[in-house]
Amino acid sequence: MRAFSLSMCLLLSVAPAMHAQAAPAANPLHWGPAPAVFPMGARMAVVSGDPSKAALFTVELAMPSGYKIAPHFHPTDETVEVKKGTLLVGMGDIFDASKAKPMKAGDKGSLPAKAHHFAVAQGATFIQVTAMGPFGMTYVNPADDPQKQVAKP
């Protein structure tokens, strides 16, 4: 009886760990429109953290083919990983796709805070961005900021 009790105790103590391993690795992401600072057409999901807080966060951004982000910069360092598709990334104050370098699925890179850069999606592209919050994005040319563009009648 004592051996049975010991065996049962061991089984009950490892059962939660076994269940956790059998469960899906991650919760499904909740996708919605990207914040207004991005051009229309992108979708975003928070993977971890809170981009509005002064702490580490990770988001995924889904962009349709041809989606362009004008030259901009961020207040903190960021790490970008391409999950699907190709992201063409260029450095500088002027959007010039011919000077952009391709980042393909599986590629990962870092950009320092305040580095002026631009991007364009080649095919449907998904990227994961990890940075310290709060998230910020400043366009080199304020006229490129979608939040400042006035809808024309």
N, C-alpha and C positions, 0 to 999 in steps of 0.2 A: 504494500500500500504506500509506503514511504517513497519507493522508487517511482510509483505512478504520480504521486503528488509533486515530486521534484521535476519529473518530465513535463507534467502539465504546467508548472510554473515557468519552466524554460520556454515552452511553446507559447504561452501567453505573453511572455516578455519580448519575444522576437516577432510575434505576429504583427504588431504595428509597423515595424521596420520592413517586414516582408510586403505588407500592404502598400506602404509608401513607394517601394521599388516597383510594384506592379501598376501603380497609378500613373496617369500621363505625366510627363516631365514638366510641362508648363501649362498654365491656364491659357485658354484661347485669348488672343488679343482683341481689344475692343477698338475698332477702327472708326474714325470720323474725319471730317474735313480737317486739313492742316490749319494751324492758326492763321489769322488774317495777314501776318507778316510775310507769308509765302504767297507766291502767285496762285491763282485759282487752279484747281485741277489735281492737287496732291492730296493724299490722305495720310493720316498719322495715327499711331497707336503708342501709348505709353507702355513700355516693357517693365520698367522698374523705377522707383523714385517718383519725384514730383518736380517737373521742369520749372515750376514757379517758386520753388524753395531753394535756399542756399545749401544744396547737398547734391551728391552724385545722382544722376538720372540716366536712363537709357530710353530712347524712343526709336520707332521704326517709321520711315517715311516711304510711301509708295508713290511713284511718279509715272505718268504715262510717257510713251515715247515722244521725244521732242521737247519735253518739259524743261524750261530754262529758269535758272536762278541767277539774276544779275549780280555783278560784283558787290560783295558785302563782306562783313567781318563779324566776329563774335567776341564778347568780353572775356571768355575763358577758352582754354585749350579744348579741343574736341578730337575724338577718335571716331573714324568712319569706317564701317565695314560694309561691303557690297554683298547683299544676300542673294540677289537675282538681277540679271541684266548687266548693263555697263553704264557707269557714270563717268562722263568726261569732266575732268576737273582742271581748271586753269588758275594761275595766280596773276594778280594785278588788278588795276582799276578799270580796265576796258575789257568788255566781253569780246573774246576772240577765240571761237571754237577751234580754229586751226592750231592754236597754241595749247589746247587742253590735252591732258594725258589720260588715257583710259584706265579706269579701275574696273576690273571684271569681277564676277561672282567669286567670293573667297578672298579677294584683296582687302587689305586693311591698311589704313594710313592715319597719321595724326597731323593736325594743324595747330600751330600755336595761336594763342589769343591775339586778336587784332590783325591777323594775317588776311590780307585782301584776296579773295578768291571768288570764282564763279563756277557754275556747273550746268550740265545739260545731260538729260537721260537719253541713252541710245537704246531704244526698245523699252518695254515696260521694265522699270527698275525699282528695286527695293533696297534701301540702305538702313543700317542701324547706326545711330549716333549716340555716343556716350560722352558726357561732359559734366562739369559742375554747374549747378544752377545758381541763381535763376537764369533761365535761357534768355538770351538776347541776340538780336540780329539787326545790324545797322547797315543800310545800303550806302555804298560809296557815293552814288548819285541819289540824293533824296527823291528825285522824280521817279526812280525805279521802285520805290517802296509802295506795294499795292495798297497799303493802308492810307496813303496820301493821295492816291489817284481818285479823282472825282468822276463819278459815272456821268457820261455824256447823254443828254436827252435825245 
